Amino acid sequence: MSVRKKGDKWYTRFQIDGIRYERPCKGATSERDALKCETIIKAEIMRGNYNFGKSEKLPKLKEAVELMSEYTQNNKRSYETDISRLNKISEYFKYNIPLKEITPSSIEKFKKSLKDENFSNATINRYISLLKKMFNLCIKNKLIKTNPCAGVAMLRENNLKIRFLTKEEEKRLFKAVKNEKFSALIKLALYTGMRKGEILSLKWTNIDEKSIEILESKSGKSRKIPNIGNLKKLLDSLPKENEYVFFNPKTQTRFQDIREAFSDALKTAQIYNFRFHDLRHTAATRMVEKGVDLVVIKEILGHSTIQTTMRYAHSLETIKERAIKLLSSY
């Protein structure tokens, strides 16, 4: 039915040429009156004499995502991560949903869906931050008037908790991974502490006999990692079939993400509460345990400040004990 009653008032809602109209039927006291009013409004619109009830096409999530995609590609080095997250947002809310239907309540449900998929609080917060930025861009471009993320709380992050791979877990993980290329990708993370995005965007032109040069780091600064030992053996064993070291054979370009494959491997290996980024924590922790100076670890990992590297100081206790024993026997 194109007319409906709200309270004691009647309203009409219809579309002409893809444009939605919704107006009160003034003076109508029954459905019959409302239908007459609707007929009059439609006739006036067709004559071009009735513009008061006209509403613009409702902006859709599609427009917001396209706006944010353009922004992030123009302004961020790590735009691939944002694009991946925007795809997940579009999949959840549906591409053609009107923006006005995305509410604080629906965003809270989105947060819960991410929690159900075992996303960390920090990652969920990155999704909310991306949504907030996207809606702010929509406001600037006059697509909407208010930001539905304004009433959405961020989750508490425990950035001090370090999860790393034990030797036993490492054995189970590599036993679970059947694909040699994927196994090599994980080894590269453990040998270097490189971020997932740095590994996925790594090209053969970034590698020579002496080093791996990381050009697109999170800090925006390039850095070099020595290409020696088991790391060099690993890279020398990989075939140079594409400009990217690790590439998607279907698209013949870099992987956008490997979360699903990694998650399946962890499930098979029965390793819980672990993310790909924790391989980086594992590499850092192992370097500390072997007595590598924190300043050197900072340079290898590409941290912007030594304070970030100090998170791994929990492994220093045994090293300090060893140092005191050495002093005692001097």
N, C-alpha and C positions, 0 to 999 in steps of 0.2 A: 504493500500500500504506500502511495506517495505522500499521503498526509497522515499526520499523527498528532496525538494530543499529549501535551506536557503540562501537568497541573490543570489549570482551567483555560489554557490557551491552545489553539490549533496551529500547526506548522506544516509547510509543504517542503518537500525535498525532491529534486529531479535533476537531470542532466540534459543539456542541449549542446551538441557539437563538442562533447568532451569536457564541457565546463559545468561545474556543480553549482547549483543554486539551492539555498535554504533560507526561507523567510517566514516570518509569522503571518498568519492569515488574519489580518485585522478585521474585527467585527464578527468573525465566524463563531457561532455557538454550537455547531454540529458538524459532523463529517461531511454532510451534504453542502453546507455553507463553505467549508474549507476547500472542497473540490471545485466549487464555482470560483472561489478566489484564485485557486491554482490555475484554472483555465484562463482567467483574465491576465494573470502575471505572465504566463507562457506567451499569450497573444501579444502582449506589450513588448516582451523581449524580442520576439520574432520581427516586430515592426521597428525595433531599435529604440523604442521609447522608454524602456524600463531597465535602467542600469543600477538602480539602488540595491537590488538584491543580488547582484552579480558577484561571485567570488572567483578568485584566481584559481588555477589548477593547484592542488595541494602539492607542496614540495615533498619529494620522496627521499628515502634513505639513499637511493642510487645517486642522486645529485650531491648529497653530503659526502658520500664515499669518494666520488670523482673529484670533488673539491679538495678533500683531504689528501688524496693520492697525489694530486698535482703539487700541493704544498710540500708534502714530505719529500717527494722526488727532487724538488727544486732547492730544499733547504737542509736536508739531513743526509749524512753519509750512510747511515744504517737504515735507509728507507725500505730495504727489502723486508726487514722485520715488521715495520709498520704496515706494509702491503699485505703481508701474511696475516697480521692481526685484523686488518680491515676485511679480509676475505672471511675470516671466522665470524666477525661481527655481522657481515651481510648474510652469512649462512644461518646464523641464529635468528636475527630479527626479520629476515626476508628482504630482498633487494628493493621490492616495490612498496614497502610499507610507508604510509605517510609519516613524516617526521613527528607530527603532533601526537602520534600514537605511541611513540617511545617516551615512556614516563619514568620517574624515579623508581616506581614499583617494578616496571619491566626490566630496568637496569639491575636492580637488586636480584631479580630472578636470573639474569645473565651471569652475575657474580656467582650465584649458587651453582649454576651449570658448570662454570669453570672449576669451582671447588670440587664438584663431583667427578671431574676429569683429572683430579689431583694436581691442578696447577698450584704453584706456590702463591702465597699472599703477595709477594713482590711482583710476580708476573701478572696476577689479577689487577694489581694497582696500575701496572703499565697499560693494561687494556682500558681501565677507567680514565686514566690520564689522556689516552688517545681519543676516547669518546668525548671527553670534556673539550679538548682542543678542536675536535671536528665540529662540535656544536657551536663553539665560539666563532669559528670561521663562518658557519651558517648565519649566525647573528650579524656578523660584519657584512655579509653579502645579502642581508635582508630576506633570508629564507624563513627564519623563525625569529621570535622576539625574546624567548627565554631559553636558558640552558637546563635541560632536565637532570644533568649531572650535579647541579648546584646543591641538591639535597641528598646526594649519595656520599656516604662516608667511605674513606679509604681504609683498607685493612691494616692491621698492625704487622709490621715486618720485623723479623728477627734476623738482622743482618750479621749478627755476631756468631750465629750457629754455623759451624763449618761441617759439611758432610763430605767425607772422602771415601774412596774405594779401598777396601782392605785387600790384601793379597789373595785371600780365599775367594772374595767376591769377584776379583779380576779374573781368576781362573774360570769361574762359572760363567762370567760374561762372555769371554772369548770362546768358550765351548758352545754357548748358545748362538753366537753369530756365525752363520754359515757362509755368508758372502765375503769373499776375500777383500774386496775393495772397501766394504763397510768396516771390516776388521782393521784394515790399514788406517781408515779415517779415525777410529777410536784410539789406535796406537799413537797417531800423530798428536792427538789431544793430550795424551798422557806424557809423551816425550817432550812436548813444547809448552803446554799450558795455554795454547792458543784458544781464543773464543770460537764458538761455533760459527758465527758469521765470518770470521777471518779465515777459517778452514774452508768453508763452502765457497768463498770468493777467491781462494788461492789459485793463481795461475802459474804455469810452468815458467813464464817469464819472470816471476818473482823469486825463482830459485836458481842458484848457481852452485858451483862446487864448494863454496865456502859458507854460504849463508842463505837464509830465507828472509826476504824483505817483505814486511807487512806494511802495505801502503795505506789501507783504509781501516785504521784502528778506531776504537771507541773514543779515544782521547783526541783524535784528529791528527796525531803525530805518527810518522812512520817509525818503524824500529826494525832491527835485524836480530835474528836468532841464529847462532852458529849451526851450520849443517855438518855435523860430525857424528861419529859413533853409530849407534843403532838407528838414529834418525836418518843419517845419510844412507845406510843400507836399506832402510824402509823406502825412502823416496826413489832410490836407484832401481828398486825392484818393481816399481809401478810403471805400466806402459803409458807412453805419451800419446794418447788417442784423441785428445781434445785440448783446447787452450786451457781449460780448467783441469786441475788435478783430479777433482771429484766432480763428475757430471751425471746428469740424468740421461740415460741412453734413449729414452723416449723423445725428449725435447732437444737433445744434443746441446744443452746449456746447463748452467750450474743448478744444483738443487736449491729450492727456495727454503725448504726445511726438511729435517729428518726425524722430527719428533715421534711420529708414529712408528717408524722402524726401530728407533732406539727404545721406545716404550715396550714394544713387543719383545725385544731382546732382554730387557730387564725382567719382564714377566716370566719369560722362559727360564732365566737364570735365578729367579726368585730373589731379586734384589729390590728392596722397597725404599720409598722416600729418597729417591735419587734422581737427579736431573743431569742432562748432558753437561751443564755448566759446572757440575761437581767434579767432572774430570779435571777441570782447570784447578779446582781446589785441591784435588789429589796431587797434581803435579807440583803445586806450590808447597804443600805439606811435606812431600817427599824431599824436595830440595832443602827445606828447613831442617828436616831430620838428618840429612846428610851433611849439615854444617855449612850450607851455602849462605853467604852474607845476604841479609835482607835487602840491601841496596841493589845487589846483583839480581835478586829475584824480582825486585821492582822493575828493573830494566827489561828483563826477559818477558815478564807478563804485560808490560806496557801500562802500569798503574800511573796515574797522574801525580799521586802523592804517596809518600812513605807510610802515611797513616793507613791507607788501604791495605798495604802489604803487611802491616802490623797485625792484621786479623789472624795471621798464621803463626803468631808468636806463641800460641798455645803449645806448639811443638818444641819450643825452646827449652823447656824444663830439663829434659834429659841431656840436652847439649850443655846447659849451664852446670849440671851435675858433673859431666865429663870434664868441663873446664876447671872446676874446683879440684877435682881429683888430680888433674895434671899439675895444677899449682902446688898442691900438697906434696907431690912427689918430685918437685923441681930440685 
